[in-house]
Amino acid sequence: MKLTPDSLSAHLAQRLLPAYLVSGDEPLLTGEAADEIRARARAAGFTERDVHFLERGSDWDDVRASAANLSLFGSRRLLELRLPTPRPGVAGNNALQSLLERDDPDTLLLILTPRLDRDAQGSQWFKALESRGGWIPVWPVEADRLVGWLRARCRRLRLELDDEAITLLAERTEGNLLAAHQELEKLRLLAPAGVITSDAVLASVADSARFDVFRLSEAVLEGEADRALRVLGGLRSEGTEQTLVLWALTKALRDLWGAVANPGAARARGGWQRQTAALDKAERRAPRLSFRALTLRAARADRMIKGRLQGDAWDEMALLAADICGRPAVPAPRSMFK
């Protein structure tokens, strides 16, 4: 049975399945979904909790033995398995399949994994989970949905933020739902009664935006120059390695070139929906871009990083990001050497 984080509460109020899988890369939402299941299990009498962290090479026999052992106090038990990857290998697949096919009303299985790809969803253990349990896939909140997510979270916390305050909070906690939730909790304690304004948010909220190279790549493909430069500045202030940042920009450039040379390839590969949408936007402005000039700009940044060319590599990468976005700030380079 496939569930969503929004429908989980209603489902748990009606029934409790023998097993649940919570998968995703968003810590706040996956944690909240798992907490709901744990709370419902406790209410149903599963008062013991046995947690296993299954790293690569872990002994699955320990998990089997734990599941087979009777509770010391004769109570019902929650068996929680935390996997660093949804591909546990042959031994893990067999062990999970065996656990999921057991008919033990006194044991409830909770599995936590990162996001499941297509191959993981075709595994035998996942099919066994679907036939007897519930799967709650958790997806990141996209940038265009973040304001709506914050409004819903405000209603849950009985907070009232005006439109400007909501927009400001979304910008300053970009992509980091845990930080956004923590800031809302802090506002609930610190802000005066009534509508919370942008001034109150500015006074309270730390700049918790999660600047990472993947968001930089996404921003330049989508053509959002202001956002790309903001993320780039964040990476610089955090001391991110310049080579990693340049890799993200050149990867975006290669992906765009591949999309132009082979239209529809990203969709055929079944890439992430957000990545595919970003490439679609980039393809539409590709005819206006000079890939030769973009390549020269990337090569110049690389030479600056290696000390073979005078200049600031961060500035050159900012120009490259603006160029890929279709908003060049200075004329395109004619050579990588000057």
HELIX and SHEET records of a PDB file:
HELIX    1   1 LEU A    8  GLN A   14  1                                   7    
HELIX    2   2 PRO A   27  ALA A   43  1                                  17    
HELIX    3   3 TRP A   60  ALA A   68  1                                   9    
HELIX    4   4 GLY A   89  GLU A  101  1                                  13    
HELIX    5   5 ARG A  118  GLN A  121  1                                   4    
HELIX    6   6 GLN A  124  ARG A  132  1                                   9    
HELIX    7   7 ALA A  143  ARG A  145  5                                   3    
HELIX    8   8 LEU A  146  LEU A  157  1                                  12    
HELIX    9   9 ASP A  163  ARG A  172  1                                  10    
HELIX   10  10 LEU A  177  LEU A  190  1                                  14    
HELIX   11  11 SER A  198  SER A  204  1                                   7    
HELIX   12  12 VAL A  213  GLU A  222  1                                  10    
HELIX   13  13 ALA A  225  SER A  237  1                                  13    
HELIX   14  14 GLN A  242  ALA A  261  1                                  20    
HELIX   15  15 ALA A  265  ARG A  269  1                                   5    
HELIX   16  16 GLN A  273  ARG A  285  1                                  13    
HELIX   17  17 ALA A  286  ARG A  288  5                                   3    
HELIX   18  18 PHE A  291  ILE A  305  1                                  15    
HELIX   19  19 ALA A  313  ILE A  324  1                                  12    
SHEET    1   A 5 GLU A  48  PHE A  53  0                                        
SHEET    2   A 5 ARG A  77  ARG A  82  1                                        
SHEET    3   A 5 THR A 107  THR A 113  1                                        
SHEET    4   A 5 ALA A  19  GLY A  24  1                                        
SHEET    5   A 5 GLY A 134  VAL A 138  1                                        
END                                                                             
